[in-house]
Amino acid sequence: MAKQGTTPLTYLWEDRKRVLGMPLTFTRYMLGEDRIFCEKGLMNLKAEEVLLYRVQDLELSISLGQRICGVGTVVVHSTDKSTPHLALENIKNPREVKEQIHQMVEQAKDKRRMRSMEIVGGDDDGFLDANGDGIDDRLQ
């Protein structure tokens, strides 16, 4: 019986880690409105989650064997201390999942009014543009 006043989580996307394209494992991946979840195990359950606004980068890899089975891996790189890299291994439609996660990350960052600054240029040229206006910040 659910607690009064709580609502069950609804997921925008769910899948299992697949073996030869079939969902035969006890590893589940879920995408919520503000988090990505990973649950592993049958008897002993280990659950991890990454807040979407903490995601810094997404990586897609599809090996030859994965291509044959119609699956791929999306790696979520985040600033989360306990889970800096969350690999969604052997999932169906990895390109579409990566794009859906990207869209949800952007929405989560917009809700929190978060934008990261990037330093343009390397140590070679000494150009520093943290605010993105195209002018070296040390000249302003």
C-alpha positions as CSV (number, residue, x, y, z in Angstrom):
1,M,0.0,0.0,0.0
2,A,1.4,3.4,-1.0
3,K,1.8,6.1,1.5
4,Q,-0.9,8.8,1.5
5,G,0.2,11.9,-0.4
6,T,2.9,10.2,-2.4
7,T,2.6,9.8,-6.2
8,P,4.3,7.0,-8.1
9,L,7.2,8.0,-10.3
10,T,6.4,8.0,-14.0
11,Y,9.3,7.4,-16.3
12,L,9.8,9.0,-19.7
13,W,11.9,6.0,-20.8
14,E,12.7,2.6,-19.4
15,D,14.9,-0.3,-20.6
16,R,16.9,-3.3,-19.4
17,K,20.5,-4.1,-20.1
18,R,20.3,-6.6,-22.9
19,V,22.1,-9.8,-23.8
20,L,22.1,-10.5,-27.6
21,G,19.4,-7.9,-27.9
22,M,17.1,-9.5,-25.4
23,P,16.3,-8.0,-21.9
24,L,17.5,-11.0,-19.9
25,T,19.4,-9.2,-17.1
26,F,18.4,-7.7,-13.8
27,T,19.8,-4.3,-14.6
28,R,17.1,-1.6,-15.2
29,Y,17.5,1.9,-16.5
30,M,14.9,4.6,-16.1
31,L,14.7,8.3,-17.1
32,G,12.5,10.6,-15.0
33,E,11.8,14.3,-15.4
34,D,14.7,15.2,-13.2
35,R,16.9,12.1,-12.7
36,I,18.4,9.0,-14.4
37,F,18.1,5.8,-12.4
38,C,20.0,2.5,-12.6
39,E,18.9,-0.5,-10.5
40,K,21.0,-3.7,-10.5
41,G,20.3,-7.0,-8.9
42,L,17.7,-9.6,-8.1
43,M,18.1,-10.5,-4.4
44,N,20.3,-7.6,-3.4
45,L,19.3,-4.4,-5.2
46,K,21.7,-1.6,-5.8
47,A,20.2,1.7,-7.0
48,E,22.0,4.7,-8.4
49,E,20.7,8.0,-9.7
50,V,22.1,11.1,-11.3
51,L,20.3,14.4,-11.2
52,L,19.9,15.7,-14.7
53,Y,21.1,19.2,-14.0
54,R,24.5,17.7,-13.0
55,V,25.1,16.1,-16.4
56,Q,28.0,17.6,-18.2
57,D,28.4,15.4,-21.2
58,L,26.9,12.4,-23.0
59,E,28.8,9.7,-24.8
60,L,27.5,7.2,-27.3
61,S,29.4,4.0,-28.3
62,I,28.2,1.2,-30.5
63,S,30.5,-1.7,-31.1
64,L,30.2,-4.1,-34.0
65,G,28.6,-6.8,-31.8
66,Q,26.2,-4.2,-30.4
67,R,25.3,-3.1,-33.9
68,I,24.5,-6.7,-34.9
69,C,22.2,-7.0,-31.8
70,G,20.6,-3.6,-32.3
71,V,21.8,-2.1,-29.1
72,G,24.4,0.5,-27.8
73,T,25.8,2.2,-24.8
74,V,25.2,5.7,-23.6
75,V,27.6,7.0,-20.9
76,V,26.4,9.9,-18.8
77,H,29.2,12.1,-17.4
78,S,28.2,14.2,-14.4
79,T,29.5,16.2,-11.5
80,D,27.8,13.7,-9.1
81,K,30.3,12.6,-6.5
82,S,29.1,9.1,-6.0
83,T,28.3,8.4,-9.7
84,P,30.4,10.6,-12.0
85,H,29.9,8.2,-14.9
86,L,26.7,6.2,-15.4
87,A,26.8,3.7,-18.3
88,L,23.5,2.7,-19.8
89,E,24.8,-0.5,-21.4
90,N,23.3,-2.5,-24.2
91,I,20.1,-0.5,-24.6
92,K,17.8,-0.4,-27.6
93,N,17.7,2.8,-29.7
94,P,20.8,4.4,-28.1
95,R,20.9,7.4,-30.4
96,E,17.3,8.3,-29.6
97,V,17.8,7.7,-25.8
98,K,20.9,10.0,-25.9
99,E,18.9,12.7,-27.6
100,Q,16.0,12.4,-25.1
101,I,18.4,12.6,-22.2
102,H,20.1,15.6,-23.8
103,Q,16.7,17.4,-24.1
104,M,15.8,16.6,-20.5
105,V,19.2,17.8,-19.3
106,E,18.7,21.1,-21.0
107,Q,15.2,21.5,-19.5
108,A,16.5,20.7,-16.0
109,K,19.2,23.3,-16.4
110,D,16.8,25.9,-17.7
111,K,14.5,25.2,-14.7
112,R,17.4,25.9,-12.3
113,R,18.7,28.7,-14.5
114,M,22.0,27.0,-14.7
115,R,24.5,27.5,-17.5
116,S,28.1,26.4,-17.4
117,M,31.0,28.6,-18.5
118,E,33.6,27.3,-21.0
119,I,37.0,28.6,-21.4
120,V,37.6,29.0,-25.2
121,G,41.1,28.3,-26.3
122,G,43.9,26.3,-24.7
123,D,47.0,27.2,-22.8
124,D,48.8,27.8,-26.1
125,D,47.1,31.0,-27.1
126,G,46.2,32.3,-23.7
127,F,42.7,33.4,-24.8
128,L,40.2,33.4,-21.9
129,D,36.5,33.9,-22.7
130,A,34.4,32.7,-19.8
131,N,31.3,34.8,-20.6
132,G,31.2,33.8,-24.3
133,D,31.2,37.3,-25.8
134,G,34.3,36.6,-28.0
135,I,36.5,39.1,-26.2
136,D,39.4,38.1,-24.0
137,D,38.1,38.7,-20.5
138,R,41.4,40.1,-19.3
139,L,40.9,43.0,-21.8
140,Q,37.6,44.0,-20.5
